Amino acid sequence: MKITNQNELKAAFERLDQMIAAGFQGNADKEAGFAILSQAIEAYEDSLQLMPLKPQTLAGMIELKMFERKLKQKDLAETLGITTTRLSEVLNGKRKVNMDLAKRLHKKLGIDADFILDHA
């Protein structure tokens, strides 16, 4: 089974709800049908790519790393050895990243060097 559009997705969810309401456990055929329908829904949702897999800007990548590490700008600036003002300017696009900061972003945050070079 393959779901190819939103209408089919809606119908699949309705069918799934019906199967749950009717009770399918204990019946091997119904359980198999439930599994196939669930996998088709999951495959379609995975194909949608509702969010970009990774940020498209260096500022976005830095913000993602801040979020992952639960850091505030002040804490990140301290980690990188720069002022909060400079970090704010980089995040807002008012200042470009120099080679020294690029190295720190790579070493301290683990941002891929190619990504930094491509987006700096």
N, C-alpha and C positions, 0 to 999 in steps of 0.2 A: 504494500500500500504506500502511495506517495501523495502528500498534500502539496498542492502547487499554488494556492491562493488563499486569501483571507476568508472567503466564503466556505471553502473546504475546511479550513481550520476551525471556523465557528461550528460547522456541522460535526466535526470530529469531537470537539469538546462537548457538544450536546449529547452525542452518542456515548461518550465516556461517562457523562453524568447519569445517563439512563442505565448504563451497565452497573454503575456503583449503586444506584437506587434499587435496582432489581436484585442485586447480590449475585456475584459471579464466582465467589470463592467456593472451592470444592468441586467445581466442574472444570475439568482440564481443557475442554474446547473453549469455554468462555474465558478462562484465564489466559489462554494463548491469544485469543482475539483481543483481550484487554492489553496484553503486552505489545502486540503488533500495532494497535492504535496509539498507544503511548509512545512507542518508538517513532512512529510517523510524525506525531505532533512535535516531539523533541527535535527530530531532524529538520523539520520545516522552520522551527523557531531558531535553531542554530544557523540556518542559512540566511536569516534576515540581517544579521550583523547590525543590531540596533545601536551599538556603540562602537566607536573605533577601538581597535584592539590596543593601540597605544597612542599617546598624544602625538599631535602633528606639529607641535612647536617645542622649542627648548624650554620656554617658560612653562608650558603645560607638563612637560616631563619633570621639571624641577618640582612643580606643585604636586604631581603624582607621588614623587619620592617623599615629599614632606608629609603627605597624607599617609602613605604606607608606614612611615616611621613615627607618625603622630607628633611631628615637630611644628613649632610655630616659626614664623620668619626669624624671630630673634634667636631661637635655638639653632636654626639652620645657618644663619649668618655666623654664629659663633663656631659651629662645626667647620664651616668653610674658611674661617679666619678672615672674614670681610665684615664691613659695617652693615647694619640693617638698611641704611639708606641705599648703599650700593646694591644690595640684594633686591630691594624694592624696585630700583631703577631697571635692573635686569628683567625682573618679572613683568614689569609694565612696558618693556620694549624701549625704554628711554636710554639704555646703555647697552652696548655690545659686550659680549664675553671676550676677555682677552685670553691669551694662551695659558697664563697662570691659573685663572679661574677655571678654564676648561679642564686642565689637569686635575684640579681639586674636585670638580664635579664628577670626573671619571673615577678617581680614587676613593673619594669619601662617600659618594652616592651610588656608584656602580653604573652610571649612565654610560652607555656604549660610546666609545670615542668617535666612531663613524657618525652616529646620530648627532653628537655635538658639532662635528665639523659640517655636516649637512645642514644643520639648522641654526648655526651661530650667526 
